[in-house]
Amino acid sequence: MEILLDPNIWIAFFMLAALEIVLGIDNIIFISILVGRLPPEKRDIARRLGLGFAMFSRIALLFSLAWVMTLTTPLFVVLAQEISGRDLILLGGGLFLLYKASHEIFMEVEAHATKEEEAGVQSVKAGASIFWGTIVQIGIVDIVFSLDSVITAVGMVDNINVMIAAVVASVAVMMFAAKPIGDFVDAHPSIKVLALAFLTMVGTLLVAEAFDVHVPKAYVYVAMLFSLGVEALNIRARTKRAVA
């Protein structure tokens, strides 16, 4: 009970929860884009499963702190560059994100399906294999995003109960925000392309991080916010022209 009366604990909890939410923005965008290709009736359950997996993977990593810390130990050297387990995970996750985002951009911009083809795609996507394939893809990126999130949490707080509470709280907020974000992205194709470009930048950062090239994520977030602001003005202008 004393821990609940300690203001330092509450400050650490809110700071860490806020940071987890910020670090989870790219995760929400990735989930929103993936579930957007599922039938509408399956999107909510896919979002919940994806974010639930994110919470589970982060808590599991928190309970494996000793193992997580060993991931920074160099395993081998390539061209005078020490490669650790964390580097390999970041590299694999970054390359996967680059591939997936590039593929989705191609599908969005270049691949023009007819209405009949789109209807056929929707009927195929209703299958369980496509649904669980989407969940597996979400899970792969969740693990990559969780790794840096957990390492950040360890650096900020030394109480595992506070870490777990912050993770659960942040995932609860993300579950609340994921549907409106996903609906907004689906309703505006240009926003979807921007979101995919954002994921491409995140994938590039993960690959760079794997080779110890550190670029603050804040730069990416500011650039993305600026782009979103410009696109919001474009959407407003298009809406006014349509009304007129």
C-alpha positions as CSV (number, residue, x, y, z in Angstrom):
1,M,0.0,0.0,0.0
2,E,2.9,2.3,0.7
3,I,4.0,2.1,-2.9
4,L,0.6,3.7,-4.0
5,L,1.3,6.7,-1.7
6,D,4.7,7.4,-3.1
7,P,4.5,10.4,-5.6
8,N,7.7,9.3,-7.3
9,I,6.0,6.0,-8.3
10,W,3.1,7.9,-9.8
11,I,5.4,10.3,-11.7
12,A,7.4,7.3,-13.1
13,F,4.2,5.5,-14.0
14,F,2.7,8.4,-16.0
15,M,6.0,9.3,-17.7
16,L,6.5,5.7,-18.7
17,A,2.9,5.2,-19.9
18,A,3.1,8.4,-21.9
19,L,6.3,7.3,-23.5
20,E,4.9,3.8,-24.3
21,I,1.9,5.5,-26.0
22,V,4.3,7.6,-28.1
23,L,6.5,4.7,-29.0
24,G,3.3,2.7,-29.9
25,I,2.1,5.2,-32.5
26,D,4.0,3.4,-35.3
27,N,2.5,0.1,-34.0
28,I,-1.0,1.5,-34.2
29,I,-0.5,2.7,-37.8
30,F,1.0,-0.6,-38.9
31,I,-2.0,-2.5,-37.3
32,S,-4.5,-0.1,-38.9
33,I,-3.1,-0.6,-42.4
34,L,-2.9,-4.4,-42.1
35,V,-6.4,-4.9,-40.7
36,G,-7.7,-2.5,-43.4
37,R,-7.3,-5.3,-45.9
38,L,-9.6,-7.6,-43.8
39,P,-13.4,-7.7,-44.1
40,P,-15.0,-5.0,-41.9
41,E,-16.5,-7.4,-39.5
42,K,-13.1,-8.9,-38.7
43,R,-11.1,-5.7,-38.2
44,D,-12.0,-5.0,-34.6
45,I,-11.1,-8.5,-33.4
46,A,-7.8,-8.3,-35.4
47,R,-7.0,-4.9,-33.7
48,R,-7.6,-6.3,-30.3
49,L,-5.6,-9.5,-30.9
50,G,-2.7,-7.4,-32.4
51,L,-2.6,-5.0,-29.5
52,G,-3.1,-7.8,-27.0
53,F,-0.1,-9.6,-28.5
54,A,1.8,-6.3,-28.1
55,M,1.0,-6.1,-24.4
56,F,1.8,-9.8,-23.9
57,S,5.1,-9.6,-25.6
58,R,6.2,-6.5,-23.7
59,I,5.2,-8.0,-20.3
60,A,7.0,-11.3,-21.3
61,L,10.1,-9.3,-22.1
62,L,9.9,-7.4,-18.8
63,F,9.9,-10.7,-17.0
64,S,12.9,-11.7,-19.0
65,L,15.0,-8.6,-18.2
66,A,18.2,-10.6,-17.6
67,W,17.9,-12.2,-21.1
68,V,16.9,-8.9,-22.7
69,M,20.1,-7.2,-21.4
70,T,22.2,-10.0,-22.8
71,L,20.9,-9.1,-26.3
72,T,23.3,-6.2,-26.3
73,T,26.3,-8.5,-26.0
74,P,28.2,-8.8,-29.3
75,L,27.8,-12.1,-31.0
76,F,30.2,-11.6,-33.9
77,V,32.0,-8.9,-35.9
78,V,31.3,-8.0,-39.5
79,L,33.6,-5.4,-41.2
80,A,34.7,-4.1,-37.8
81,Q,31.0,-3.8,-36.8
82,E,30.0,-5.7,-33.6
83,I,26.6,-7.5,-34.2
84,S,24.4,-8.4,-31.1
85,G,21.2,-10.2,-30.8
86,R,19.3,-6.9,-30.5
87,D,21.0,-5.7,-33.7
88,L,19.8,-8.8,-35.6
89,I,16.2,-8.4,-34.3
90,L,16.2,-4.7,-35.3
91,L,17.7,-5.5,-38.7
92,G,15.2,-8.3,-39.4
93,G,12.3,-6.2,-38.2
94,G,13.4,-3.1,-40.2
95,L,13.8,-5.1,-43.4
96,F,10.4,-6.7,-42.9
97,L,8.8,-3.3,-42.3
98,L,10.5,-1.8,-45.4
99,Y,9.2,-4.7,-47.5
100,K,5.7,-4.6,-46.1
101,A,5.3,-0.8,-46.3
102,S,6.8,-0.8,-49.9
103,H,4.4,-3.6,-51.0
104,E,1.4,-1.8,-49.5
105,I,2.4,1.5,-51.2
106,F,2.6,-0.4,-54.5
107,M,-0.8,-2.0,-54.0
108,E,-2.2,1.4,-53.0
109,V,-0.7,3.5,-55.9
110,E,0.0,1.1,-58.8
111,A,-2.2,-1.9,-58.5
112,H,-5.6,-0.9,-59.8
113,A,-8.1,-3.8,-59.3
114,T,-11.5,-3.8,-60.9
115,K,-14.6,-3.9,-58.7
116,E,-15.1,-7.6,-59.6
117,E,-11.4,-8.3,-58.6
118,E,-11.8,-6.4,-55.3
119,A,-15.0,-8.3,-54.5
120,G,-13.1,-11.6,-55.1
121,V,-10.2,-10.4,-52.9
122,Q,-12.6,-9.6,-50.1
123,S,-14.1,-13.0,-50.3
124,V,-10.7,-14.6,-50.1
125,K,-9.7,-12.4,-47.2
126,A,-12.6,-13.7,-45.2
127,G,-10.7,-16.9,-44.9
128,A,-9.1,-17.9,-41.6
129,S,-5.6,-18.3,-43.1
130,I,-5.5,-14.6,-44.2
131,F,-6.9,-13.5,-40.9
132,W,-4.2,-15.4,-38.9
133,G,-1.6,-14.4,-41.4
134,T,-2.3,-10.8,-40.6
135,I,-2.1,-11.5,-36.8
136,V,1.3,-13.2,-37.4
137,Q,2.6,-10.2,-39.3
138,I,1.4,-7.9,-36.5
139,G,3.1,-10.1,-34.0
140,I,6.5,-10.0,-35.8
141,V,6.6,-6.2,-35.7
142,D,5.2,-6.1,-32.2
143,I,8.2,-8.0,-31.0
144,V,10.6,-5.6,-32.7
145,F,8.8,-2.5,-31.3
146,S,8.5,-4.1,-27.9
147,L,12.2,-4.7,-27.7
148,D,13.1,-1.0,-27.7
149,S,10.1,-0.1,-25.6
150,V,11.2,-2.5,-22.9
151,I,14.8,-1.4,-23.0
152,T,13.6,2.2,-22.6
153,A,11.4,1.2,-19.7
154,V,14.3,-0.5,-17.9
155,G,16.3,2.7,-18.3
156,M,13.6,4.9,-16.8
157,V,12.1,2.8,-14.0
158,D,13.6,0.1,-11.7
159,N,10.3,-1.2,-10.4
160,I,8.8,-4.0,-12.6
161,N,5.3,-3.6,-11.2
162,V,5.3,0.0,-12.4
163,M,6.6,-1.1,-15.8
164,I,3.9,-3.6,-16.2
165,A,1.2,-1.2,-15.0
166,A,2.4,1.4,-17.5
167,V,2.5,-1.1,-20.4
168,V,-1.1,-2.3,-19.6
169,A,-2.3,1.4,-19.3
170,S,-0.7,2.4,-22.6
171,V,-2.1,-0.6,-24.5
172,A,-5.6,0.2,-23.1
173,V,-5.2,3.7,-24.5
174,M,-4.0,2.4,-27.8
175,M,-7.0,-0.1,-28.0
176,F,-9.3,2.9,-27.6
177,A,-7.4,5.0,-30.2
178,A,-6.8,2.2,-32.8
179,K,-10.3,2.0,-34.3
180,P,-10.8,5.8,-35.0
181,I,-7.3,6.0,-36.3
182,G,-7.9,3.0,-38.6
183,D,-11.2,4.3,-39.8
184,F,-9.7,7.7,-40.6
185,V,-6.8,6.1,-42.5
186,D,-9.2,3.9,-44.5
187,A,-11.4,6.9,-45.3
188,H,-8.5,8.9,-46.7
189,P,-6.2,7.1,-49.2
190,S,-3.7,9.9,-49.2
191,I,-3.3,9.6,-45.4
192,K,-2.8,5.9,-45.9
193,V,0.1,6.5,-48.3
194,L,1.6,9.0,-45.8
195,A,1.3,6.5,-43.0
196,L,3.0,3.9,-45.2
197,A,5.8,6.4,-45.9
198,F,6.1,6.9,-42.2
199,L,6.5,3.1,-41.7
200,T,9.1,3.1,-44.4
201,M,11.1,5.7,-42.4
202,V,10.7,3.7,-39.2
203,G,12.0,0.6,-41.0
204,T,15.0,2.6,-42.2
205,L,15.6,3.8,-38.7
206,L,15.5,0.3,-37.3
207,V,18.0,-0.9,-39.9
208,A,20.3,2.1,-39.1
209,E,19.9,1.4,-35.4
210,A,21.0,-2.2,-36.0
211,F,24.3,-0.8,-37.3
212,D,24.6,1.7,-34.3
213,V,23.6,4.7,-36.4
214,H,21.3,6.5,-33.9
215,V,18.7,8.9,-35.4
216,P,16.3,10.4,-32.8
217,K,12.7,9.3,-33.6
218,A,11.6,12.8,-32.7
219,Y,12.9,13.9,-36.1
220,V,10.6,11.4,-37.9
221,Y,7.6,12.3,-35.7
222,V,8.0,16.0,-36.4
223,A,8.4,15.4,-40.2
224,M,5.3,13.1,-40.2
225,L,3.2,15.6,-38.1
226,F,4.2,18.4,-40.6
227,S,3.1,16.2,-43.6
228,L,-0.1,15.3,-41.8
229,G,-0.8,18.9,-41.2
230,V,-0.3,19.8,-44.9
231,E,-2.5,16.8,-45.9
232,A,-5.2,17.9,-43.4
233,L,-5.3,21.3,-45.2
234,N,-5.6,19.5,-48.5
235,I,-8.5,17.4,-47.2
236,R,-10.3,20.5,-45.9
237,A,-9.8,22.2,-49.3
238,R,-11.1,19.2,-51.2
239,T,-14.1,19.0,-48.9
240,K,-14.9,22.7,-49.4
241,R,-14.6,22.4,-53.2
242,A,-16.9,19.4,-53.2
243,V,-19.5,21.2,-51.1
244,A,-19.3,24.3,-53.4
